[in-house]
Amino acid sequence: MKKIINILALGAAVSLFASCDLDLMPNNAIAYNPEQIVESASDLTGFENGMFAYFRGTQYGVYNIASEVMCDGFNAMADFGNNYGSIHRTDNSFSATDYDAEDHWENIYHAIMRYNVVINGLKVNVPADLQKAAAVVRGEGYFFRADSYLRLVRLYGKAYAHSTPSSDLGVPLVLEYDQTARPARNTIQEVYDQIKADLDSAAVLLAGVPGKVRAQKPTIDAVNALYARYYLDIKDYSNAASYAQNVISSAAGYALSSTAEAMQKEWINDEGNEPVLQLYATYAERPNRNYDAWTNTGRDPEHGDYFRPYFIPSNNLMKLYEENDLRLAQWFDKGDYEVFFNSDYHSDLFYVFTKYLGNPALRSTPEAVPDGYQAVKPILISEMYLISAEANLAANNTSAAKTALNALQTARGASATDANAANIHNEWFKETVGQGYRMVCLKRWNEGFSSRPGQAGAVAAGALAQGAAYETKSLPAGDFHYQWPIPSHEFEVNDNLVQNPGYSAAE
């Protein structure tokens, strides 16, 4: 029995963190002996690599794009082909059969299944010479599971800060591998309690893994960063600020990019000093891409490289950047490449979002068309400055909030401002654009948006999809769409589930 599941693990060990086929509904049962899954160092390496493959496989791509284009930072192009259309419009087509909501639920839960196998399988009967290494791998499993449940509950549950956590439903907690289980949804409180328990376990097991700039595996700094996210969500602002500061002050030496050269090194070459965690990537082992929605590049003999994006930044977003802001120059393009839309090529009309244009080292040749492949960066030091600013302000420590906020603004070449809610919220918007945080932030703040007007040049050129579901779309605070629907097929196999308000279980 043990060898059957080891095939799953070792199949992922082709290289350090191999990519994998996320087969969500396997046709064959998986049998294993949970009392002993590791007999050799190669077994342990296989299971660790398998976990990393699944963790990396649930980062970037749809996992960033969907919740971003749902909100007010991006406008659909007139010829966007309905890509991410349902979630962008959040109309009746955004239902329990929505592919984007399904992908998050299915793939993250499938990854959790792998983490559970490792967490539970490495508790006992590990050979003596592997126990120290196995403890670290278990710590990584707890880290991955904590991150996964935090992401799930943020999407499918109400915001902790604006819910009744003891009774409002979050997501099902699945902590043991059991194909026959039909779990009900746990409360938001129960899910956050489990996240805390997993982080506590990770903190013990990874205590001896020091932080490192661009660490490819979870470190104690990465654990502390997740603690900061967790405490911010549950309104424990003192702890949120403390854990964020622990990472900022780490001996690893994370540093905000404060020059154009440093920004390019960070966002093009994957060689910056901001990542607390940056996952393995090579040309042979390329990750998901934050690409098709925002750049979607091509090359034409007459026009050279060009963009054909499905979405471009909204005026809501672009009006926040000052002329000298380094993020404006590095993350947006206006005129360097032509833009193809409505069957023609255009230039200098509006900004295109290029934060994830790609690393030349991950292309077939550096001269190849930019294709969006770059190392996945799940945790960046900039987020810790934002958490510090928000948490300190909420804790009435305005001085510390201003110090953190101004440190980030000054590094980016933006004007330093007072530390009030509006300025901090705008800085979250500007700094984390494209990282999949916008919806989570609006939920946490109990804010909505009244429209997403297009850039003037895009409107004048007729480049944008128009109507109440597009550039004049509003999504008020507390709208039921901020809780994504539980996928309809889950109800076909599990009658213990309850759908979120506003959606039908069967669509």
Summary of the structure (lengths in Angstrom):
residues: 507
radius of gyration: 22.3
end to end distance: 39.1
largest distance: 69.7
contacts: 1775
relative contact order: 0.14
helix: 43%
strand: 7%
